[in-house]
């Protein structure tokens, strides 16, 4: 009887040879609604199209904030007038602000914007890594108007966790750059 019991236990143990598979940690899948845009036409020297998900907050001197409450993110827009040959210093400041993030950034990708028909020229910076901002840009007509924009989240920067929201908001920034227009 002991022999049969020992053989049964040995047979049961020998048949259990499944490899142990470690499952990866589950990741939260973030999905955002399809972007719908409407025209922003403030009493300022410029206008553009914004995502309907964003709330527009007008500040002094035609500065604006586009807040995304569900993502806890804000795109800060600043407007400055080009005067007294200050375009070089405005460009320098915009580029310096971006490249100050190289301490934490893994890469900074540049995407130029040239629209000679509507006189909109600029640069879109995509900052990858745990920098304070993941996107910055500037647009200008090179004569009268200069706008800079920066994307910030209300959280500690963890690029891999923020990545879905970053991609979504980068498309909104592209839309702003593509639709900006100037008033004289």
C-alpha positions in Angstrom: 0.0 0.0 0.0 2.8 2.4 0.8 4.4 1.6 -2.5 1.2 2.5 -4.4 0.9 5.7 -2.4 4.5 6.7 -3.0 4.2 6.0 -6.7 1.0 8.1 -6.9 2.6 11.0 -5.2 5.7 10.7 -7.4 3.5 10.5 -10.5 1.5 13.6 -9.5 4.7 15.6 -8.8 6.3 14.5 -12.0 3.3 15.6 -14.0 3.4 19.2 -12.6 6.2 20.6 -14.8 4.7 23.8 -16.0 7.2 26.6 -16.2 6.7 29.5 -13.9 5.8 32.6 -16.0 6.2 36.0 -14.4 3.5 38.3 -15.5 4.4 41.9 -16.3 3.0 44.7 -14.1 -0.3 45.9 -15.5 -0.3 49.3 -17.1 -3.2 51.7 -17.1 -4.5 52.3 -20.6 -5.3 56.0 -21.0 -7.6 56.9 -23.8 -8.7 60.4 -24.6 -11.7 61.6 -26.7 -11.2 62.5 -30.3 -10.0 66.1 -30.6 -12.6 68.7 -31.7 -11.4 72.2 -32.3 -13.0 75.6 -32.2 -11.6 79.0 -33.1 -10.4 81.3 -30.3 -10.8 84.9 -31.3 -9.9 87.0 -28.3 -9.4 90.8 -28.3 -5.7 90.3 -29.0 -3.3 90.6 -31.9 -3.6 86.9 -32.6 -6.0 84.0 -32.6 -5.9 80.2 -33.2 -7.9 77.0 -32.8 -8.0 75.1 -29.5 -9.3 71.7 -28.4 -12.8 71.8 -26.9 -11.4 69.8 -24.0 -9.3 72.8 -23.0 -10.5 75.7 -20.9 -9.2 79.1 -22.0 -8.0 81.5 -19.3 -7.1 85.0 -20.5 -4.4 86.8 -18.6 -2.9 90.2 -18.9 -1.1 91.4 -22.0 -2.8 88.7 -24.2 -1.2 85.9 -22.4 -3.4 82.8 -22.1 -3.5 79.5 -20.4 -5.2 76.4 -21.9 -6.0 74.1 -19.0 -6.9 70.5 -19.4 -8.6 69.6 -16.0 -8.9 65.9 -16.7 -5.2 65.6 -17.5 -4.1 68.2 -14.9 -2.1 69.9 -17.6 -1.7 73.4 -18.9 -0.4 75.0 -22.0 0.9 78.4 -21.1 0.9 81.0 -24.0 2.8 84.2 -23.8 2.6 87.0 -26.3 5.2 89.7 -26.9 5.4 92.4 -29.5 8.4 92.5 -31.8 9.9 96.0 -31.6 13.2 97.8 -31.6 14.9 94.9 -33.3 14.3 92.6 -30.3 13.5 89.5 -32.4 17.0 88.0 -31.8 16.6 88.3 -28.1 13.1 86.8 -28.2 14.4 83.9 -30.2 17.4 83.4 -27.9 15.1 83.4 -24.8 12.7 80.9 -26.3 15.5 78.6 -27.3 17.4 79.0 -24.0 14.2 78.2 -22.1 13.9 74.9 -24.0 17.5 73.9 -23.7 17.6 74.6 -20.0 15.8 71.3 -19.7 18.8 69.3 -21.1 19.8 68.3 -17.6 16.7 66.0 -17.2 15.8 65.5 -20.9 16.8 62.4 -22.8 16.3 64.0 -26.2 15.0 67.3 -27.6 13.5 67.0 -31.1 13.0 70.1 -33.2 10.2 70.5 -35.8 10.3 73.8 -37.7 7.1 75.5 -38.8 7.2 77.6 -42.0 4.0 79.0 -43.4 5.0 81.8 -45.8 1.4 82.3 -47.0 0.1 83.2 -43.5 3.5 84.5 -42.3 3.8 82.1 -39.4 7.3 80.8 -38.6 8.4 78.9 -35.6 9.8 75.9 -33.9 8.2 73.0 -32.0 10.4 71.3 -29.4 9.4 67.8 -28.2 11.3 67.1 -25.0 11.5 63.5 -24.1 12.5 62.4 -20.6 11.7 63.5 -17.0 12.0 67.2 -17.7 9.6 69.7 -16.2 8.0 70.3 -19.6 7.5 67.9 -22.4 6.8 70.4 -25.2 7.6 74.0 -26.0 7.2 76.1 -29.1 7.3 79.6 -30.5 5.7 81.2 -33.5 6.3 84.6 -35.0 5.7 86.7 -38.1 9.2 88.0 -37.8 8.0 91.7 -37.8 5.4 92.4 -35.2 4.3 89.3 -33.2 5.9 86.6 -31.1 4.2 83.8 -29.1 5.8 81.2 -26.9 4.1 78.2 -25.4 5.0 75.6 -22.8 3.3 72.4 -21.7 3.3 71.6 -18.0 1.6 68.9 -15.9 0.6 69.2 -12.2 2.6 66.2 -11.2 6.2 65.1 -10.8 7.6 64.4 -14.3 7.6 60.7 -15.1 7.7 60.7 -18.9 6.7 57.0 -19.3 3.5 57.5 -17.2 2.6 60.9 -18.9 3.4 59.7 -22.4 -0.2 59.1 -23.6 -1.2 62.6 -22.4 1.9 64.1 -23.9 1.2 62.6 -27.3 -2.4 63.9 -27.2 -1.4 67.4 -26.1 1.5 67.6 -28.7 -1.2 67.2 -31.4 -3.1 70.2 -29.8 0.1 72.2 -29.9 0.7 71.4 -33.5 -2.9 72.5 -34.2 -2.3 75.8 -32.4 0.8 76.4 -34.5 -0.9 75.4 -37.7 -3.9 77.7 -37.2 -2.4 80.8 -35.5 -3.2 84.0 -37.4 -2.2 87.6 -36.9 -4.2 90.8 -36.7 -2.6 94.1 -37.7 
